Amino acid sequence: MAEFPEAARELLAMQPQHEFFIGIDSDGCAFDTMEIKHKECFIPTTIKYWNLQPVAKYAREAAEFVNLYSTWRGINRWPALVMVFDLLRERPEVQARGVVPPEVPRIRAFIAAADYPKSNDGLKAYKSAHPDPELDRALEWSQAVNAAIAEMVKGIPPFPYLRRSLEFLQDKADIIVVSQTPDEALHREWEEHGIDRYVRLIAGQEKGTKTQHIACAAGGKYRPDHILVIGDAPGDMKAARANGALFYPINPGHEDESWQRFYEEAVHRFLNGQYAGEYEAALIAEFERLLPETPPWKR
């Protein structure tokens, strides 16, 4: 277990019940929650806790780009926060207002510390070994984000063709949730809509990275071309590729169409061994065009 968080033990113990394995991301992939979580919860809390009120407009633009509209969509909240600060620091409009975004060296050190999960529990453990007021504020910010999400994000159903896909696959594949959302929020959302019954396990940030989730749950247990990761962010694709797995993209802004295509076409190709190659490559090319690396204010 040295290379995996202790909480990943449940994933390691999972044994195949079917020939195929599918890992599904949650926010923005299973549920249309990315926009509301970031625009109504993450961003206002970030502006408040990190004293970005004088440049709130630019903070919002940077945070939306990093978390929603770029190749970094879906990354863990800690590197995302640092990236927002770095983008703000180089903007002339922010410099003209005399605002210096936080450098957050202690958060950067926490991100670089491989032995600590990038979760609130991981930060608490790291903070006990490296106490610092910056980390106190970081934990307060993260807890406030979670509280805002728990209060705000309710009643959002899964994408319609997700449910149909889960029903179709329940006797054909072992399915788990693969996410960097906290476990508590994942269980709440999947149970609220009664779709938790279709998955073997729900893996959030406490159980490690998405790459670790797939490695623990599927590594060496299924043929590589029998492992599929479904996600709406490049990080999901990287997690798939790190494990030699296939990837099916849920295109941001076209989620309903993506799930319909999966249900009507892609899942059958996957189960019939006709997914890898040109078909997958065409889907990924379409997906990557939607998520640029350069923010709009630099183009």
CORSULLIN-V548907 format. One record per residue. SS is DSSP state (alpha for helix, beta for strand, coil for the rest). PHI is phi in whole degrees, 0 to 359 (none if undefined). OMEGA is omega in whole degrees, 0 to 359 (none if undefined). Layout:
ss = [SS,SS]
phi = [PHI,PHI]
omega = [OMEGA,OMEGA]
//
This chain:
ss = [coil,coil,coil,coil,coil,alpha,alpha,alpha,alpha,alpha,alpha,alpha,alpha,coil,coil,coil,coil,coil,coil,beta,beta,beta,beta,beta,coil,coil,beta,coil,coil,coil,beta,coil,coil,alpha,alpha,alpha,alpha,alpha,alpha,alpha,alpha,alpha,alpha,alpha,alpha,alpha,alpha,alpha,alpha,coil,coil,coil,alpha,alpha,alpha,alpha,alpha,alpha,alpha,alpha,alpha,alpha,alpha,alpha,alpha,alpha,alpha,coil,coil,coil,coil,coil,coil,coil,coil,coil,alpha,alpha,alpha,alpha,alpha,alpha,alpha,alpha,alpha,alpha,alpha,alpha,alpha,coil,coil,alpha,alpha,alpha,alpha,alpha,coil,coil,coil,coil,coil,coil,coil,coil,alpha,alpha,alpha,alpha,alpha,alpha,alpha,alpha,coil,coil,coil,coil,coil,coil,coil,alpha,alpha,alpha,alpha,alpha,alpha,alpha,alpha,alpha,alpha,coil,coil,coil,alpha,alpha,alpha,alpha,alpha,alpha,alpha,alpha,alpha,alpha,alpha,alpha,alpha,alpha,alpha,alpha,alpha,alpha,alpha,alpha,coil,coil,coil,coil,coil,beta,coil,alpha,alpha,alpha,alpha,alpha,alpha,alpha,alpha,alpha,alpha,coil,coil,coil,beta,beta,beta,beta,beta,beta,coil,coil,coil,coil,alpha,alpha,alpha,alpha,alpha,alpha,alpha,alpha,alpha,alpha,coil,coil,coil,alpha,alpha,alpha,coil,coil,beta,beta,beta,coil,alpha,alpha,alpha,coil,coil,alpha,alpha,alpha,alpha,alpha,alpha,alpha,alpha,alpha,coil,coil,coil,coil,coil,alpha,alpha,alpha,beta,beta,beta,beta,beta,coil,coil,alpha,alpha,alpha,alpha,alpha,alpha,alpha,alpha,alpha,coil,coil,coil,beta,beta,beta,beta,coil,coil,coil,coil,coil,alpha,alpha,alpha,alpha,alpha,alpha,alpha,alpha,alpha,alpha,alpha,alpha,alpha,alpha,alpha,alpha,alpha,coil,coil,coil,coil,coil,coil,alpha,alpha,alpha,alpha,alpha,alpha,alpha,alpha,alpha,alpha,alpha,alpha,coil,coil,coil,coil,coil,coil,alpha,alpha,alpha,coil]
phi = [none,302,272,237,299,304,293,278,304,298,291,298,282,295,245,299,249,224,283,245,230,227,253,239,290,251,297,79,245,278,235,275,248,299,298,292,295,280,286,255,240,299,292,301,291,296,300,291,282,248,55,257,304,294,234,303,301,284,297,296,300,294,293,294,297,298,271,236,240,220,294,267,314,87,287,305,299,285,297,296,299,298,296,299,300,293,296,295,299,266,279,302,296,287,298,296,271,72,263,247,300,301,279,43,296,288,293,299,293,298,300,281,280,293,278,240,302,274,223,297,295,297,294,301,295,296,294,293,271,224,298,194,303,298,287,299,294,300,292,300,300,295,294,293,300,299,294,296,295,299,280,268,269,217,71,265,283,292,299,308,282,294,302,299,294,297,298,293,271,300,252,235,214,274,243,229,269,238,211,255,281,302,307,301,294,298,299,300,288,289,287,304,252,66,256,296,296,270,245,284,214,243,247,253,298,296,266,108,279,296,301,292,305,291,299,291,280,239,303,75,253,223,296,306,279,252,245,231,249,247,201,247,222,304,299,293,294,297,296,296,296,297,253,68,263,275,226,242,274,261,287,304,88,224,295,299,295,295,291,297,297,299,295,274,224,295,297,290,297,299,291,264,75,242,268,296,100,300,297,297,299,293,296,291,299,298,297,292,295,276,231,284,269,261,294,298,285,255,276]
omega = [188,185,182,174,179,182,180,182,180,178,179,183,182,180,183,170,179,183,185,179,177,173,185,173,185,184,177,181,176,183,178,187,184,184,184,181,183,185,184,185,182,190,177,180,178,179,182,189,182,171,181,181,181,180,185,180,183,175,178,180,182,182,178,179,184,192,186,195,182,178,178,179,175,180,180,187,184,174,177,179,180,180,176,179,182,177,179,185,184,181,180,181,179,178,181,179,177,180,178,179,183,176,178,178,181,176,178,179,177,178,183,183,189,186,185,175,182,182,177,178,177,178,178,179,179,183,179,178,182,184,181,179,179,179,174,179,180,179,177,178,184,178,178,175,180,179,179,179,180,180,189,192,181,173,179,184,174,175,189,183,171,181,179,180,179,179,180,187,190,178,183,186,170,187,172,172,182,190,171,172,177,182,185,180,179,180,180,184,181,179,180,184,173,179,175,182,184,185,181,183,173,184,177,187,180,181,177,180,177,177,179,178,184,179,182,187,189,187,179,182,181,171,181,181,174,179,181,174,179,182,183,184,178,178,177,179,179,178,177,183,179,179,180,184,175,182,173,182,167,189,177,182,180,187,181,180,180,180,177,178,178,184,186,190,192,183,180,175,180,183,181,178,183,185,185,177,187,183,179,182,180,178,182,178,178,180,185,178,183,188,183,174,185,179,185,181,176,184,none]
//
